[in-house]
């Protein structure tokens, strides 16, 4: 039984699942909008919002807290250019918003296998 087991397996091994989530979050933060299946979007949505919240809350912190927040984000993403974009461009846009940074819009089933497709995008105010 899978009682109290969080997360989505997505039909992959642990390493492939971690790589898929990392790549999807990188693409999402780079392009601010991705088209993917509902299951994959649901799997990355929470982690992407946590990264944005981490970046948003670090703007008012001390120098040590800012460095720590960037290191935490780098451990999740591993891309310094993307970390700079997250902290300098994306997070300030959501300074007055308490969560709910993403939106999932249903696009209908995919032709090949009828998987439910969604557009995951950052909310513009």
N, C-alpha and C positions, 0 to 999 in steps of 0.2 A: 504494500500500500504506500501511496505517496503523500501521506498526511504531512502537512506543514513543510513541504519541499518547495522552495521558491525557484522561480526562473523557468525558462523554456529550453528544452533540449534541442529543438530544431533539427532532429534527425542526424546529428553530427557527434563526433567524438569531442572530448573536452578541449583539446588543443584547437581543433577546427572551429568549434563554437566560440572560443575566446577570440580567435583571429577574425571570424566573421563579424562579431560584435564590434571589435575595435575598428575594422575597416568601414563598417556601416556608420559608426559614429564619426569617424574622420570625414567621410563623404558628406554626411549630414551637416557637420559644422563648416565644411568648406563651401558647399553649394547652398546651404540653408534650406534645401528642399530635395527630397529623394522620393522616388517611386519604387515601392517594394511590396512584399506580401504583408498581410495584416499581422501574422505571427512574428515576423522579423521586426516590424515596426514596434510592436508591443514589447518585444524583448529589449530594444535599445532606447525606447522613449524615456524610461525612468532614469537610466544612467546618464543620458544626455542632459536631462533637466537637472540632475544632481551636479554635473560639471558646471553648468551655467550658474547655478546657485552658489557653488564654491567660488567661482570667479567674481560673482556679483558681491558676495559678502566680504571678499578680501580687499575690496577697494577702500574700505574704511578702516582697515586694520593697520597694525604697525608694520615696519619693514620686514621683521622676522615672519610675521603672519603672511605677508604677501609672497615671500620667497617659499614658505612652506606650502601655500596653496598652489603655486606654480609647480612645485615638485610633485605634489599629489596628482595634479592633472597630467603632468608629464609621465608619471608612472602608469596612468591609464591609457594615454594616447601615444606617447613616445615620439611626438613630432613637435619640434620647437617652434616652427613657423605657425603651426596650428594653435599652439598654446598662446603665442603672441596675439593672434587674431581673436581667440576666445576672450582673453583678458582685456584687450585694448579696443576691440570693435563690437563684439557681440554682447558682452556683459553690461557695458554702460547703457545700452539700449533698454535693458530691463531693470534699471536701477529702481524704478518706482513700482515694479510688479512683483507680487508675492507668489511666485510659482505660476504654473500653467503657461510655459513658454512655447509649447508645441501644440500643433493641431494635426489630427488625422482626418483626411477626407477620403471617403470610399470612392473608388473608381470603377468597381464592378469586377467580374471574374476575368482571369487571364485566359486567352484563347486556348493554349495548349492543354492545361490541366485544370482549369476552372478554379485556380487558387484566387482567393479574395485579394485584390490589389488595393493599396491605399497610397495617398500622397501624404508624406510626413513633412511638415514645414514649420518654420519658426513663425510665431504669431507677430504680426506687425500691428502697432497700435494706431 
